[in-house]
Amino acid sequence: MKFEKKVNLKMFKSIETEISFILTVWGISSMIGGLTFLYFDNPFMDAIGFQFLIWGFIDTLIALAPSIYRKLRRSVHIENLTKLKKILIINSLLDLGYVTIGILIFIGIFNINEYNGHGIGVIIQGSFLALFDTYYAVKINGKGF
């Protein structure tokens, strides 16, 4: 006789909480990486570091702002996965635009070498967000929303 015990290990209380947590970790990691790149005395690395700092700050702000706003207003959170999925799909398309712009910057639409580093930074950050937003849009879609 086999005894099977189902264990439901759910780390996050909602998909929105999961998204916020991972985006916060990515944002903080990007800012730490950006500061590290700025340590090198190299314009190319400085440019990548600058992009990582800016994108990391914005990602962290986007991840934390909704919960801070709710706490300040003392409002109850109601998860709306249909709306979240639409936002993620729009963001995925915007992210592809960021990657495209990063590629254009990298290949030299500007004739300044330092911009190549900015292009790489935008490509890396935009690519992560494109994968991240698409993954969660598909995950929400898989739940029937």
C-alpha positions in Angstrom: 0.0 0.0 0.0 1.4 3.4 -1.0 0.7 6.5 0.9 0.7 9.6 -1.3 0.6 12.9 0.3 -0.1 15.9 -1.9 1.9 18.9 -0.9 1.0 22.2 -2.3 4.1 24.4 -1.9 2.9 27.8 -2.9 5.5 30.4 -2.2 3.5 33.5 -3.2 -0.1 34.4 -2.3 -0.8 35.6 -5.8 0.7 35.9 -9.3 0.9 39.7 -8.8 3.0 39.1 -5.6 5.3 36.7 -7.5 5.7 39.2 -10.3 6.4 42.1 -7.8 9.0 40.0 -5.9 10.9 38.8 -9.0 10.9 42.3 -10.6 12.1 43.8 -7.3 15.0 41.3 -7.2 15.8 41.9 -10.8 15.7 45.7 -10.3 18.0 45.6 -7.2 20.4 43.2 -8.9 20.5 45.5 -11.9 21.3 48.5 -9.8 24.1 46.6 -8.0 25.4 45.4 -11.4 25.2 48.9 -12.7 27.3 50.3 -9.8 29.8 47.5 -10.4 30.1 48.4 -14.1 30.6 52.1 -13.2 33.6 51.0 -11.1 35.6 50.2 -14.3 37.3 53.1 -15.9 35.9 52.4 -19.3 33.2 54.5 -21.2 31.7 51.3 -22.7 31.2 49.7 -19.2 30.1 53.0 -17.8 27.3 53.2 -20.4 26.2 49.7 -19.6 26.3 50.5 -15.9 24.3 53.6 -16.4 21.6 51.7 -18.2 21.5 49.0 -15.5 21.1 51.7 -12.8 18.3 53.5 -14.6 16.4 50.4 -15.6 16.9 48.7 -12.2 15.5 51.8 -10.4 12.5 51.9 -12.7 11.8 48.2 -12.4 12.0 48.3 -8.6 9.7 51.3 -8.6 7.2 49.6 -10.8 7.3 46.5 -8.6 6.9 48.2 -5.3 4.7 51.2 -6.1 1.3 49.4 -6.2 1.7 47.8 -2.8 3.0 51.1 -1.3 0.1 52.9 -2.8 -2.4 50.4 -1.4 -0.9 50.7 2.0 -1.0 54.5 2.0 -4.6 54.4 0.9 -5.5 51.5 3.2 -7.3 49.8 0.4 -7.8 46.1 -0.1 -6.1 44.4 -3.0 -8.3 42.6 -5.5 -6.4 40.6 -8.0 -7.6 41.2 -11.6 -5.7 38.7 -13.8 -7.6 39.6 -17.0 -6.4 43.2 -16.7 -2.9 42.1 -15.6 -2.6 39.8 -18.7 -3.5 42.7 -21.0 -0.9 44.9 -19.4 1.7 42.2 -19.7 0.9 41.7 -23.4 1.2 45.4 -24.1 4.5 45.5 -22.1 5.8 42.5 -24.1 5.4 44.4 -27.3 7.0 47.6 -25.8 9.9 45.4 -24.6 10.5 44.2 -28.2 10.6 47.9 -29.2 13.2 48.5 -26.5 15.3 45.6 -27.8 15.1 47.0 -31.3 16.1 50.4 -30.2 19.0 48.9 -28.2 20.2 47.1 -31.4 20.0 50.3 -33.4 22.0 52.1 -30.8 24.5 49.3 -30.6 25.1 49.0 -34.3 25.9 52.7 -34.4 23.1 55.0 -35.5 25.1 57.4 -33.4 28.8 57.8 -34.2 30.0 57.8 -30.6 31.5 54.6 -29.3 30.1 55.0 -25.7 26.6 54.6 -27.1 27.4 51.0 -28.0 27.5 50.3 -24.2 24.1 52.0 -23.9 22.8 49.7 -26.7 24.0 46.6 -24.9 22.5 47.7 -21.7 19.1 48.4 -23.3 19.2 45.0 -25.2 19.9 43.1 -21.9 17.3 44.9 -19.9 14.7 44.9 -22.6 15.3 41.2 -23.4 14.8 40.2 -19.7 11.5 42.2 -19.6 10.3 40.7 -22.8 10.8 37.2 -21.5 9.5 38.1 -18.1 6.3 39.8 -19.3 5.6 37.2 -22.0 6.1 34.3 -19.5 3.6 35.7 -17.0 1.1 36.6 -19.7 1.2 33.0 -20.9 1.0 31.7 -17.3 -2.1 33.8 -16.6 -3.6 32.7 -19.9 -3.0 29.1 -18.9 -5.1 29.7 -15.8 -8.1 30.6 -18.1 -7.9 34.4 -17.9 
